[in-house]
Amino acid sequence: AGARWAPATLFAAAVDALQADERDKDEAVRRHAAFARTVVEQGVADAFALKHLVDGRDVARLLGIKAGPLVRPALDRVMEWQLDHPNGTRAECEEFIARSSADLLK
């Protein structure tokens, strides 16, 4: 949903509430509100706009592999690292990749 995650969450809550049994309507709305609250509290409301600190060529080089399909899962893990380390630097990210190479290639 990208930048539209908040209205998409509101729409999903409305659809769930409309489709729920009468006694489950409040729970449907509460569940989606809790999700939206958690997104904001965790500071990931703008995560859709984050750019990787390193690109696929860098990841392939650091892992000692040829660029290709193995790079995508590694880039996904790099993004997880970035979300866990919002103030992380490119150098720290490269250290993570080098340190985690065995796990990133699984």
N, C-alpha and C positions, 0 to 999 in steps of 0.2 A: 504494500500500500504506500510505501515511501512516505513522502511528506503528508499524505492524507491518512496516516495511521489513526489519528484521533477521531475524525469523522467516521472512518471505517469501523472503528471499535464501537462508536455510538450506534451506527447502523446495525452492526451485528447484535448489539444488546437489544435493539428494538425488534429485530427479526426473531431472536430467541424468545423474547417476552411475548410476542404475538403468537408464537408457535407453542409456547409452554402451557401446561395445565394451569388453571387459575392459581393454585397454591404454589406453583413454581415460578411465577412471573417475577416476584421480588428477588428470588435467588438468582435468576438469569441476569437481572440488572446488576445485582451486587457483584456477581462474578466478573462481569466486564468492567465495572467500576474499579474493582480490586486490581485487575490487570492494568488498567490505565494508570492508576495510582503507583503501582510498582514500577512501571516504565519510567515515570517521572522521577520517583524516589531514587531509582538506580542510575539516573542520569543518562539514559539511553534513548531518550525521545528523538534525538537527532542522529542516531546511529546509522540510519539509512544513508546519510550524506558523508559518512567517513570514507576516506581514501586510505588504501593500504600504505603503510610507511615504506614498504618495499614492493616492487612489482614481481611478476612471475619470473622474469629473467633473473632478477636478483636471487629469488628463492631457489631457482634451479642451480644457479652458480654456487650458492652457499651449501646446498645439499649435494653438490657434485653429480647432478643428474642432467639429462637432456630435457629442455623445456618440452612439456607435453601434458598428458592427462594426469600424471602424478602431482603436478604442481597445484591444481585446483584444491584438493583437500588440504594441502599444506597452506595455501593462502587462506583458506577458511580458518585454520587453526591460528594463523598469524592475526587474523581479525579478532578472534576470541582473545588472544593475548593483548591486543590493542584495547579492547573493551575492558579487560581486567587491569590494564595499566594506562589509564587515560593520559598520563603525563609522560609516557614512555617516549624515548627518542629512537631515531633510526638505528643508531649504534646498539642500543639495548635490544631492539627488535632483532637485529642481526645476531647478537649474542644468543638470544632465545632460540633462533633457528639453528645455529651451530650446536648449541647445547642439547637441543631436542631432535636432532636429525633422525635418529632411529625411530622415534615416535611419529614424526611427521611423515615418514615414508610407509607407514602401516596402512 
